[in-house]
Amino acid sequence: MQNRPAILITTAMIASLAVNAADPQEGRVAANLSLARTAYAQGAPIELLLSITNRSPHPVWMDQTYPRFAGPGHHGVTVSPKEGRRFAKPDTGPQQEAAGVVMRRRLAAGETCSYKIYLQRFMPGPPVGEHSLEYSIDIPVETEDGRMAAASGDGSLDVGIFPGEESDLKDSLAAYVKELQVSDLAKSDFWLRRAAEEALAVTESPLVLPSLKTLFEIGSTHNDVSPLGKFRGNSDAENLLLSIIRKDKGYHLQSAIAVLHEWDYALSSADFAALCARDDMGFQYSLLQYAEKMNRASYLPAVASLRDSKIPAVAAQAKRVQQALEANGR
């Protein structure tokens, strides 16, 4: 009988280890990625399913910062090739979250939520062949008592890329556009529409340009035209961007100017002057930065006109850029 307490303690320890071995994820918020299909045509958006499961006994809350799900101190979702070689850095695509999109979600104990995201958000589309990828997930969540924790997980994926027909990609893009054009929003799944926007935004083929035009007109991320950035030198992309700049009511212009920066594309003096003359002032500081980079002496009259801006920072920047163009403008 002397050894009974020790036996009981040992038995309890073995039972505890058995429980932990049975479900190592119990008590935390787990996350994982899976492929919707194992093979995709080259150039098509590669669909991933992000699943988050609350294995803790209490509810947690998370900000749905789609598509990366990152937050302060948390990298969100990352995906990269498993092998040593690395592809070129991808175009980042839209940086702004759509207005009203970052919604907080309550995840009850035992509940799972899922989102469609796309590989090309995290790396360029792989070439034809078989590819092994690795992912890491670190999404901030808030516990019931206000503490910060993480939905986390890591793993690997294998995807095959085969040569695709142009018609197949066109059909795929048309299906995504159809998701955007649901007339009765009350009957539309918000996250299905948002995933369709993301698929169009990350598509790397110029075949997507007509679909992007639709996205910029009716999508919830329509204020962000940065998906055009990846099409530098493409005349159709340039014409689309110029039409947006010339006709826009204002909400595209901040990201449009960023694309001009990225392309090193010089607007005509008339287009630049028309932008400077607009009443909406939210983009003028960025426009002056663009003018300084382009270093066009022909922009001088329009730049000088902004010295009278009601925004002190814009007026000061206009004075500085004017002086720089007078000294060194081409």
Residue frames as qw, qx, qy, qz and C-alpha x, y, z in Angstrom:
[[0.000, 0.884, 0.468, 0.000, 0.00, 0.00, 0.00],
 [0.372, -0.649, 0.067, 0.661, 2.97, 2.31, 0.46],
 [0.274, -0.115, 0.552, 0.779, 3.39, 2.56, -3.31],
 [0.257, 0.651, 0.714, 0.023, -0.27, 3.29, -4.08],
 [0.081, 0.885, 0.096, -0.449, 0.08, 7.13, -4.34],
 [0.166, -0.518, 0.598, 0.588, 3.04, 6.73, -6.67],
 [0.302, 0.221, 0.877, 0.302, 1.09, 4.23, -8.79],
 [0.220, 0.794, 0.535, -0.187, -1.87, 6.62, -8.99],
 [0.012, -0.816, 0.185, 0.548, 0.38, 9.52, -10.01],
 [0.233, -0.279, 0.772, 0.521, 2.09, 7.41, -12.66],
 [0.300, 0.459, 0.827, 0.127, -1.26, 6.22, -13.99],
 [0.157, 0.874, 0.299, -0.350, -2.56, 9.80, -14.19],
 [0.095, -0.671, 0.436, 0.592, 0.55, 10.90, -16.06],
 [0.268, 0.004, 0.868, 0.417, 0.17, 8.07, -18.59],
 [0.258, 0.673, 0.690, -0.060, -3.51, 8.96, -19.09],
 [0.060, 0.866, 0.025, -0.495, -2.64, 12.60, -19.64],
 [0.160, -0.456, 0.659, 0.576, 0.01, 11.69, -22.20],
 [0.308, 0.280, 0.878, 0.234, -2.46, 9.43, -23.97],
 [0.227, 0.824, 0.451, -0.256, -5.00, 12.27, -24.28],
 [0.004, -0.799, 0.269, 0.539, -2.37, 14.62, -25.65],
 [0.249, -0.222, 0.817, 0.471, -1.17, 12.01, -28.11],
 [0.347, 0.498, 0.794, 0.033, -4.72, 11.39, -29.28],
 [0.238, 0.866, 0.360, 0.252, -5.36, 15.04, -30.17],
 [0.556, -0.156, -0.104, 0.810, -2.30, 17.30, -30.07],
 [0.057, 0.371, 0.238, 0.896, -4.38, 20.25, -31.34],
 [0.394, -0.691, -0.602, -0.077, -6.97, 20.10, -28.57],
 [0.421, -0.710, -0.276, 0.492, -7.25, 23.35, -26.63],
 [0.210, -0.427, 0.236, 0.847, -6.02, 25.69, -29.38],
 [0.571, 0.692, 0.136, -0.420, -7.23, 27.36, -32.55],
 [0.601, -0.127, 0.654, 0.442, -5.91, 25.35, -35.49],
 [0.470, 0.729, -0.074, -0.491, -5.56, 26.43, -39.12],
 [0.585, -0.119, 0.700, 0.392, -4.67, 24.61, -42.29],
 [0.388, 0.549, -0.310, -0.672, -4.59, 25.00, -46.08],
 [0.628, 0.123, 0.758, 0.122, -5.76, 22.54, -48.70],
 [0.038, 0.189, -0.563, -0.803, -6.02, 22.60, -52.49],
 [0.675, 0.299, 0.216, -0.639, -9.42, 22.67, -54.14],
 [0.924, 0.373, -0.051, -0.074, -7.90, 20.52, -56.92],
 [0.761, -0.409, 0.331, 0.378, -4.57, 18.77, -57.29],
 [0.495, 0.054, 0.483, 0.721, -3.88, 20.08, -60.80],
 [0.208, 0.824, 0.235, -0.471, -4.49, 23.39, -62.59],
 [0.641, 0.624, 0.227, 0.385, -3.99, 24.77, -66.07],
 [0.500, -0.120, -0.045, 0.856, -1.07, 27.16, -66.33],
 [0.005, 0.259, 0.160, 0.953, -2.24, 30.72, -65.75],
 [0.494, -0.577, -0.520, -0.390, -5.44, 29.82, -63.92],
 [0.325, -0.620, 0.392, -0.597, -6.01, 31.09, -60.35],
 [0.523, 0.033, -0.836, 0.161, -4.97, 28.26, -58.00],
 [0.557, -0.584, -0.094, -0.583, -7.64, 27.96, -55.33],
 [0.324, 0.114, -0.805, 0.484, -6.71, 27.18, -51.75],
 [0.564, -0.637, -0.396, -0.347, -9.11, 26.54, -48.89],
 [0.122, 0.359, -0.585, 0.717, -8.13, 28.16, -45.59],
 [0.656, -0.501, -0.514, -0.232, -9.86, 26.42, -42.68],
 [0.015, 0.420, -0.543, 0.727, -9.77, 27.69, -39.09],
 [0.676, -0.396, -0.600, -0.163, -11.09, 25.50, -36.26],
 [0.272, -0.626, 0.400, -0.612, -11.56, 26.62, -32.67],
 [0.709, -0.063, -0.699, 0.075, -10.49, 23.56, -30.65],
 [0.075, 0.170, -0.591, 0.785, -10.54, 25.49, -27.40],
 [0.123, -0.480, -0.852, 0.168, -13.49, 25.23, -24.98],
 [0.005, 0.706, 0.321, -0.631, -14.31, 28.94, -25.33],
 [0.520, 0.795, 0.287, 0.126, -15.21, 31.29, -28.18],
 [0.463, -0.335, 0.191, 0.798, -12.58, 33.44, -29.90],
 [0.366, 0.871, 0.207, -0.255, -12.83, 36.48, -32.16],
 [0.581, -0.109, 0.429, 0.683, -10.84, 37.20, -35.31],
 [0.263, 0.713, -0.070, -0.646, -10.62, 40.10, -37.75],
 [0.788, 0.353, 0.485, 0.143, -11.29, 38.81, -41.26],
 [0.000, -0.797, 0.317, 0.515, -8.41, 40.69, -42.91],
 [0.814, 0.338, 0.450, 0.143, -8.80, 38.88, -46.21],
 [0.930, 0.142, -0.303, -0.151, -6.82, 37.67, -48.09],
 [0.461, 0.453, -0.651, 0.397, -3.61, 37.48, -46.01],
 [0.725, -0.590, -0.331, -0.130, -5.24, 37.52, -42.54],
 [0.564, 0.147, -0.403, 0.706, -2.15, 39.18, -41.04],
 [0.362, -0.888, -0.209, -0.193, -2.17, 41.44, -37.99],
 [0.062, -0.844, 0.442, -0.298, 0.25, 43.18, -35.61],
 [0.358, -0.511, 0.762, -0.172, 2.89, 40.62, -34.65],
 [0.717, 0.137, 0.678, -0.087, 1.32, 37.89, -36.82],
 [0.075, -0.326, 0.629, 0.702, 2.32, 37.09, -40.41],
 [0.705, 0.323, 0.064, -0.628, -1.05, 35.65, -41.41],
 [0.921, 0.210, 0.327, 0.017, -0.83, 33.17, -44.29],
 [0.079, 0.721, -0.574, -0.380, 2.38, 32.53, -46.24],
 [0.929, 0.204, 0.310, 0.009, 3.00, 29.99, -49.01],
 [0.105, 0.788, -0.537, -0.281, 6.29, 29.31, -50.79],
 [0.809, 0.324, -0.480, -0.098, 8.04, 26.58, -52.79],
 [0.855, -0.497, 0.147, 0.011, 9.34, 23.80, -50.57],
 [0.860, 0.190, 0.046, 0.471, 12.42, 23.14, -52.72],
 [0.502, -0.430, -0.017, 0.750, 15.47, 25.36, -52.45],
 [0.226, 0.230, 0.391, 0.862, 14.80, 27.36, -55.62],
 [0.088, 0.593, 0.475, -0.644, 12.62, 30.43, -55.32],
 [0.351, 0.660, 0.522, 0.411, 10.41, 32.05, -57.88],
 [0.176, 0.341, -0.002, 0.923, 10.49, 35.79, -58.50],
 [0.061, 0.280, 0.569, -0.771, 8.69, 38.00, -56.03],
 [0.163, 0.584, 0.760, 0.235, 4.99, 38.24, -56.98],
 [0.105, -0.414, -0.135, -0.894, 3.07, 41.35, -57.80],
 [0.021, 0.087, 0.755, -0.650, 1.26, 42.11, -54.60],
 [0.155, -0.525, -0.741, -0.390, -2.08, 43.05, -56.14],
 [0.299, -0.776, -0.224, -0.509, -4.66, 44.98, -54.14],
 [0.341, 0.137, -0.614, 0.699, -3.30, 46.40, -50.91],
 [0.360, -0.186, 0.237, -0.883, -6.48, 48.05, -49.69],
 [0.103, 0.300, 0.933, -0.170, -9.15, 46.01, -48.01],
 [0.111, -0.512, -0.558, -0.644, -12.55, 46.82, -49.44],
 [0.240, -0.321, 0.270, -0.875, -14.53, 49.31, -47.41],
 [0.736, -0.219, 0.185, -0.613, -16.44, 47.49, -44.71],
 [0.817, 0.192, -0.532, -0.112, -14.79, 44.15, -45.47],
 [0.323, 0.262, -0.762, 0.497, -12.66, 43.78, -42.35],
 [0.673, -0.464, -0.131, -0.561, -15.40, 42.33, -40.22],
 [0.176, -0.400, 0.809, -0.394, -14.89, 40.70, -36.84],
 [0.746, -0.074, -0.549, -0.371, -16.04, 37.11, -36.61],
 [0.568, -0.436, 0.563, -0.413, -16.94, 35.11, -33.52],
 [0.603, 0.221, -0.752, -0.146, -15.81, 31.51, -33.67],
 [0.771, -0.452, 0.152, -0.422, -17.61, 29.32, -31.15],
 [0.414, -0.438, 0.797, -0.048, -15.94, 26.40, -29.41],
 [0.600, 0.117, 0.787, 0.079, -15.66, 23.58, -31.92],
 [0.537, 0.771, 0.231, -0.252, -16.67, 25.78, -34.87],
 [0.567, -0.086, 0.486, 0.659, -14.82, 25.85, -38.21],
 [0.376, 0.831, 0.103, -0.397, -14.84, 28.68, -40.75],
 [0.689, 0.064, 0.508, 0.512, -13.39, 28.51, -44.26],
 [0.219, 0.838, -0.069, -0.495, -12.26, 30.99, -46.94],
 [0.812, 0.433, 0.230, 0.317, -11.16, 30.67, -50.56],
 [0.141, -0.854, 0.293, 0.407, -7.78, 32.26, -51.18],
 [0.817, 0.575, -0.016, 0.037, -5.41, 31.96, -54.13],
 [0.840, -0.194, 0.096, 0.497, -1.81, 30.84, -54.45],
 [0.497, 0.508, 0.146, 0.689, -0.83, 33.74, -56.71],
 [0.294, -0.923, -0.051, -0.242, -1.44, 36.14, -53.83],
 [0.686, -0.668, 0.262, 0.120, 1.62, 34.67, -52.12],
 [0.446, -0.370, 0.634, 0.512, 3.91, 33.66, -55.01],
 [0.404, 0.415, -0.430, -0.693, 3.85, 33.79, -58.81],
 [0.924, 0.149, 0.111, -0.335, 1.98, 31.03, -60.57],
 [0.572, -0.398, 0.671, 0.253, 4.27, 28.00, -60.94],
 [0.349, 0.447, -0.608, -0.555, 5.40, 26.83, -64.40],
 [0.889, 0.074, -0.295, -0.343, 4.26, 23.57, -65.96],
 [0.454, 0.286, -0.794, 0.286, 5.30, 20.59, -63.81],
 [0.685, -0.524, -0.506, 0.025, 4.86, 19.14, -60.33],
 [0.107, 0.596, -0.323, 0.727, 5.47, 21.42, -57.38],
 [0.579, -0.445, -0.614, 0.300, 5.81, 20.94, -53.63],
 [0.057, -0.685, 0.037, -0.725, 4.82, 23.93, -51.53],
 [0.423, -0.283, -0.688, 0.517, 4.97, 24.71, -47.84],
 [0.197, -0.719, -0.239, -0.622, 2.69, 26.97, -45.87],
 [0.315, -0.153, -0.622, 0.701, 2.69, 28.67, -42.51],
 [0.267, -0.692, -0.434, -0.512, -0.37, 30.21, -40.82],
 [0.350, -0.248, -0.520, 0.738, -0.28, 32.62, -37.90],
 [0.145, -0.593, -0.413, -0.676, -3.57, 34.55, -37.64],
 [0.009, -0.135, 0.552, -0.823, -4.31, 36.75, -34.61],
 [0.465, -0.528, -0.630, -0.329, -7.37, 35.87, -32.53],
 [0.177, -0.433, 0.412, -0.782, -8.72, 37.32, -29.32],
 [0.309, -0.198, -0.915, 0.169, -9.84, 35.08, -26.46],
 [0.347, -0.713, -0.567, -0.222, -12.91, 35.53, -24.29],
 [0.518, -0.722, -0.227, 0.399, -10.89, 37.24, -21.57],
 [0.164, 0.978, -0.059, -0.118, -9.27, 39.69, -24.00],
 [0.521, -0.524, 0.551, 0.389, -5.92, 37.97, -24.45],
 [0.551, 0.639, -0.375, -0.384, -4.33, 37.76, -27.89],
 [0.719, -0.164, 0.668, 0.102, -3.60, 34.29, -29.27],
 [0.222, 0.473, -0.596, -0.610, -3.17, 32.79, -32.73],
 [0.910, 0.265, 0.239, -0.211, -4.84, 30.43, -35.14],
 [0.023, -0.708, 0.660, 0.248, -1.80, 28.55, -36.34],
 [0.910, 0.108, 0.400, -0.008, -0.67, 25.64, -38.44],
 [0.131, 0.676, -0.584, -0.429, 1.85, 24.61, -41.05],
 [0.809, 0.126, 0.574, -0.030, 2.13, 21.92, -43.66],
 [0.156, -0.323, 0.659, 0.661, 2.82, 21.09, -47.27],
 [0.680, 0.533, 0.271, -0.423, 0.89, 20.93, -50.54],
 [0.390, -0.138, 0.729, 0.545, 1.59, 19.24, -53.87],
 [0.507, 0.679, 0.239, -0.475, 0.14, 20.77, -57.02],
 [0.570, 0.094, 0.619, 0.533, 0.50, 19.91, -60.69],
 [0.255, 0.701, -0.030, -0.666, 0.48, 22.53, -63.46],
 [0.598, 0.228, 0.683, 0.351, -0.36, 21.47, -67.00],
 [0.082, -0.038, 0.372, 0.924, -0.40, 23.49, -70.27],
 [0.288, 0.548, 0.633, -0.464, -3.77, 25.18, -70.58],
 [0.290, 0.503, 0.580, 0.571, -5.86, 26.32, -73.51],
 [0.016, 0.087, -0.050, 0.995, -6.65, 30.03, -73.81],
 [0.486, -0.365, -0.461, -0.647, -10.35, 29.22, -74.08],
 [0.631, -0.393, -0.643, 0.184, -10.28, 27.38, -70.74],
 [0.322, -0.193, -0.343, 0.861, -8.84, 30.40, -68.94],
 [0.202, -0.185, -0.222, -0.936, -11.40, 32.67, -70.58],
 [0.595, -0.417, -0.597, -0.341, -14.20, 30.40, -69.37],
 [0.569, -0.338, -0.560, 0.498, -12.76, 30.39, -65.85],
 [0.148, -0.065, -0.141, 0.977, -12.52, 34.18, -65.77],
 [0.359, -0.301, -0.419, -0.777, -16.06, 34.53, -67.11],
 [0.601, -0.449, -0.661, -0.003, -17.32, 32.40, -64.23],
 [0.403, -0.303, -0.409, 0.761, -15.67, 34.72, -61.71],
 [0.074, -0.084, -0.145, -0.983, -17.15, 37.78, -63.41],
 [0.472, -0.410, -0.624, -0.468, -20.57, 36.15, -63.20],
 [0.515, -0.438, -0.612, 0.410, -20.16, 35.98, -59.42],
 [0.192, -0.188, -0.156, 0.950, -19.65, 39.76, -59.39],
 [0.217, -0.105, -0.380, -0.893, -22.73, 40.46, -61.46],
 [0.181, -0.453, -0.864, 0.127, -25.34, 39.00, -59.12],
 [0.091, -0.531, -0.230, -0.811, -28.10, 41.61, -59.26],
 [0.642, -0.655, -0.186, -0.353, -29.73, 40.68, -55.96],
 [0.221, 0.536, -0.656, 0.483, -27.04, 41.21, -53.34],
 [0.639, -0.359, 0.394, -0.555, -29.37, 39.88, -50.65],
 [0.982, 0.070, 0.096, -0.144, -29.15, 36.48, -52.34],
 [0.626, 0.612, -0.413, 0.251, -25.41, 36.74, -52.93],
 [0.836, -0.428, -0.134, 0.316, -22.78, 35.18, -50.68],
 [0.034, -0.976, 0.203, 0.071, -20.43, 38.04, -49.75],
 [0.488, -0.581, 0.606, 0.239, -17.37, 35.84, -49.36],
 [0.720, 0.310, 0.566, 0.255, -18.07, 34.06, -52.64],
 [0.363, 0.910, 0.131, 0.147, -18.10, 37.44, -54.40],
 [0.247, -0.894, 0.363, 0.090, -15.00, 38.58, -52.53],
 [0.691, -0.243, 0.622, 0.276, -13.15, 35.39, -53.52],
 [0.642, 0.599, 0.411, 0.245, -14.13, 35.97, -57.15],
 [0.107, 0.987, -0.107, 0.047, -12.64, 39.48, -56.97],
 [0.486, -0.673, 0.533, 0.165, -9.45, 38.07, -55.49],
 [0.774, 0.134, 0.561, 0.261, -9.18, 35.43, -58.24],
 [0.494, 0.810, 0.206, 0.240, -9.39, 38.13, -60.92],
 [0.148, -0.962, 0.228, 0.003, -6.95, 40.41, -59.07],
 [0.536, -0.563, 0.597, 0.197, -4.19, 37.77, -58.89],
 [0.839, 0.393, 0.354, 0.125, -4.55, 36.34, -62.42],
 [0.404, -0.558, 0.364, 0.627, -1.30, 36.94, -64.27],
 [0.434, 0.287, 0.666, 0.534, -2.49, 36.56, -67.87],
 [0.073, 0.152, -0.117, -0.979, -3.45, 39.70, -69.86],
 [0.249, -0.344, -0.792, -0.440, -6.62, 37.81, -70.78],
 [0.269, -0.551, -0.684, 0.395, -7.95, 39.03, -67.43],
 [0.133, -0.065, -0.013, 0.989, -7.91, 42.72, -68.42],
 [0.349, -0.358, -0.447, -0.742, -11.56, 42.91, -69.62],
 [0.611, -0.498, -0.614, 0.033, -12.59, 41.18, -66.40],
 [0.419, -0.261, -0.340, 0.801, -10.57, 43.66, -64.33],
 [0.091, -0.226, -0.210, -0.947, -12.45, 46.48, -66.03],
 [0.568, -0.492, -0.521, -0.404, -15.67, 44.94, -64.69],
 [0.634, -0.369, -0.515, 0.443, -14.09, 44.48, -61.26],
 [0.262, -0.051, -0.154, 0.951, -13.09, 48.15, -61.09],
 [0.284, -0.312, -0.320, -0.848, -16.65, 49.16, -61.97],
 [0.703, -0.407, -0.259, -0.523, -18.70, 46.95, -59.63],
 [0.726, -0.087, -0.617, 0.290, -16.47, 45.01, -57.23],
 [0.525, -0.828, -0.192, 0.041, -16.25, 45.81, -53.53],
 [0.610, -0.459, 0.184, 0.619, -12.51, 46.44, -54.06],
 [0.527, 0.712, 0.340, 0.316, -13.21, 48.64, -57.08],
 [0.088, -0.991, 0.099, 0.037, -11.32, 51.57, -55.55],
 [0.496, -0.597, 0.563, 0.282, -8.06, 49.66, -55.97],
 [0.772, 0.607, -0.097, -0.161, -6.67, 49.31, -59.50],
 [0.229, -0.716, 0.652, 0.097, -3.25, 47.99, -58.43],
 [0.823, 0.075, 0.559, 0.067, -3.83, 44.58, -60.13],
 [0.617, 0.786, 0.014, 0.031, -2.88, 46.46, -63.31],
 [0.240, -0.845, 0.459, 0.131, 0.65, 46.86, -61.95],
 [0.693, -0.201, 0.662, 0.203, 1.73, 43.45, -63.21],
 [0.659, 0.555, 0.467, 0.200, 0.95, 44.40, -66.83],
 [0.150, -0.772, 0.212, 0.580, 3.63, 47.01, -67.37],
 [0.082, -0.356, 0.670, 0.647, 4.16, 47.70, -71.09],
 [0.223, 0.392, 0.877, 0.165, 0.83, 46.16, -72.11],
 [0.047, -0.145, -0.252, -0.956, -1.03, 48.68, -74.27],
 [0.451, -0.514, -0.616, -0.391, -4.47, 47.38, -73.25],
 [0.542, -0.523, -0.489, 0.439, -3.57, 47.81, -69.56],
 [0.263, -0.136, -0.022, 0.955, -2.24, 51.31, -70.25],
 [0.207, -0.319, -0.441, -0.813, -5.41, 52.31, -72.09],
 [0.525, -0.571, -0.626, -0.079, -7.57, 50.93, -69.26],
 [0.476, -0.433, -0.351, 0.680, -5.60, 52.88, -66.66],
 [0.111, 0.007, 0.156, 0.981, -5.75, 56.09, -68.71],
 [0.330, -0.466, -0.566, -0.595, -9.52, 55.74, -69.17],
 [0.545, -0.581, -0.557, 0.234, -9.89, 55.36, -65.40],
 [0.385, -0.291, -0.155, 0.862, -7.75, 58.43, -64.73],
 [0.011, -0.131, -0.327, -0.936, -9.64, 60.56, -67.25],
 [0.460, -0.418, -0.515, -0.590, -13.18, 59.53, -66.27],
 [0.494, -0.261, -0.752, 0.349, -12.83, 58.62, -62.62],
 [0.333, -0.823, -0.257, -0.381, -14.83, 60.31, -59.87],
 [0.149, -0.801, 0.419, -0.401, -11.91, 60.14, -57.46],
 [0.799, -0.451, 0.345, -0.197, -11.87, 56.86, -55.61],
 [0.951, 0.214, 0.045, 0.220, -9.53, 55.08, -58.06],
 [0.371, 0.875, -0.204, 0.236, -6.92, 57.79, -58.28],
 [0.448, -0.739, 0.495, -0.084, -4.72, 57.00, -55.28],
 [0.790, -0.132, 0.579, 0.153, -4.00, 53.48, -56.50],
 [0.691, 0.682, 0.186, 0.151, -3.90, 54.61, -60.15],
 [0.094, 0.926, -0.345, 0.121, -1.06, 57.01, -59.35],
 [0.612, -0.506, 0.607, 0.014, 0.75, 54.17, -57.56],
 [0.841, 0.282, 0.434, 0.160, 0.53, 52.07, -60.75],
 [0.441, 0.881, -0.070, 0.159, 1.94, 54.97, -62.79],
 [0.310, -0.796, 0.517, -0.055, 4.84, 55.06, -60.31],
 [0.779, -0.185, 0.596, 0.058, 5.38, 51.33, -60.68],
 [0.758, 0.520, 0.342, 0.192, 5.35, 51.50, -64.47],
 [0.339, -0.415, 0.217, 0.816, 7.49, 54.66, -64.71],
 [0.295, 0.568, 0.649, 0.411, 4.77, 55.80, -67.07],
 [0.118, -0.226, -0.067, 0.965, 4.73, 59.51, -67.90],
 [0.278, 0.724, 0.600, -0.196, 1.30, 61.06, -68.31],
 [0.340, 0.575, 0.290, 0.685, 0.84, 63.67, -71.00],
 [0.132, 0.038, -0.274, 0.952, 1.06, 67.26, -69.78],
 [0.450, -0.282, -0.271, -0.803, -2.68, 67.64, -70.45],
 [0.733, -0.343, -0.578, -0.103, -3.62, 64.57, -68.37],
 [0.512, -0.150, -0.508, 0.676, -1.34, 65.65, -65.52],
 [0.054, -0.136, 0.085, -0.986, -2.75, 69.19, -65.53],
 [0.580, -0.348, -0.430, -0.598, -6.32, 67.84, -65.52],
 [0.690, -0.326, -0.605, 0.227, -5.54, 65.79, -62.41],
 [0.336, -0.067, -0.353, 0.871, -4.01, 68.80, -60.64],
 [0.222, -0.204, -0.127, -0.945, -7.11, 70.87, -61.43],
 [0.506, -0.397, -0.730, -0.230, -9.54, 68.44, -59.81],
 [0.414, -0.671, 0.093, -0.608, -11.45, 69.45, -56.70],
 [0.918, -0.388, -0.077, -0.031, -10.87, 66.22, -54.76],
 [0.084, 0.853, -0.470, 0.209, -7.59, 66.66, -52.92],
 [0.854, -0.417, 0.296, -0.102, -6.94, 63.27, -51.34],
 [0.915, 0.148, 0.204, 0.315, -4.43, 62.18, -53.96],
 [0.314, 0.934, -0.098, 0.139, -2.57, 65.43, -54.65],
 [0.404, -0.752, 0.518, 0.058, 0.43, 64.74, -52.40],
 [0.765, -0.029, 0.609, 0.206, 0.99, 61.39, -54.17],
 [0.605, 0.742, 0.248, 0.148, 0.55, 63.13, -57.51],
 [0.032, 0.952, -0.304, 0.033, 3.34, 65.58, -56.64],
 [0.605, -0.464, 0.632, 0.136, 5.62, 62.70, -55.64],
 [0.761, 0.371, 0.498, 0.187, 4.89, 61.16, -59.02],
 [0.376, 0.923, 0.014, 0.088, 5.72, 64.44, -60.77],
 [0.264, -0.825, 0.495, 0.071, 9.04, 64.63, -58.99],
 [0.717, -0.156, 0.655, 0.180, 9.90, 61.08, -60.03],
 [0.672, 0.593, 0.403, 0.184, 8.96, 61.67, -63.68],
 [0.404, -0.498, 0.172, 0.748, 11.02, 64.90, -63.63],
 [0.376, 0.545, 0.562, 0.495, 9.07, 66.45, -66.52],
 [0.144, -0.174, -0.072, 0.971, 9.54, 70.18, -66.96],
 [0.240, -0.298, -0.546, -0.746, 6.23, 70.26, -68.84],
 [0.452, -0.556, -0.696, 0.055, 4.48, 69.52, -65.54],
 [0.314, -0.030, -0.328, 0.891, 5.73, 72.79, -64.01],
 [0.269, -0.293, -0.118, -0.910, 2.62, 74.98, -64.54],
 [0.711, -0.397, -0.471, -0.339, 0.31, 72.38, -63.02],
 [0.656, -0.210, -0.523, 0.502, 2.67, 71.76, -60.09],
 [0.152, 0.128, -0.196, 0.960, 2.90, 75.51, -59.43],
 [0.450, -0.419, -0.316, -0.723, -0.90, 75.73, -59.28],
 [0.744, -0.412, -0.526, 0.012, -0.91, 73.43, -56.24],
 [0.372, 0.122, -0.429, 0.814, 1.18, 75.89, -54.22],
 [0.328, -0.274, 0.083, -0.900, -2.15, 77.51, -53.33],
 [0.561, -0.259, -0.775, -0.131, -3.58, 74.28, -51.93],
 [0.529, -0.655, 0.055, -0.538, -5.61, 74.55, -48.72],
 [0.943, -0.301, -0.076, 0.116, -3.65, 71.56, -47.40],
 [0.186, -0.901, 0.376, 0.114, -0.35, 72.85, -45.97],
 [0.664, -0.290, 0.640, 0.258, 1.54, 69.62, -46.70],
 [0.654, 0.535, 0.472, 0.251, 0.44, 69.71, -50.34],
 [0.182, 0.982, -0.014, 0.046, 1.34, 73.40, -50.72],
 [0.386, -0.756, 0.500, 0.170, 4.79, 72.81, -49.22],
 [0.713, -0.006, 0.645, 0.274, 5.38, 69.74, -51.40],
 [0.545, 0.761, 0.319, 0.150, 4.30, 71.67, -54.51],
 [0.011, -0.968, 0.244, 0.063, 6.82, 74.40, -53.75],
 [0.533, -0.519, 0.634, 0.211, 9.61, 71.87, -53.29],
 [0.699, 0.268, 0.618, 0.241, 8.77, 69.90, -56.46],
 [0.385, 0.912, 0.136, 0.025, 8.47, 73.13, -58.47],
 [0.164, -0.872, 0.437, 0.148, 11.96, 74.12, -57.42],
 [0.629, -0.238, 0.707, 0.220, 13.30, 70.66, -58.28],
 [0.644, 0.540, 0.513, 0.176, 11.72, 70.69, -61.74],
 [0.209, 0.975, -0.053, -0.051, 12.95, 74.22, -62.43],
 [0.290, -0.745, 0.575, 0.173, 16.49, 73.13, -61.58],
 [0.286, -0.308, 0.882, 0.215, 16.62, 69.68, -63.16],
 [0.698, 0.400, 0.477, -0.354, 13.44, 68.97, -65.14],
 [0.408, -0.037, 0.715, 0.566, 13.82, 67.39, -68.55]]
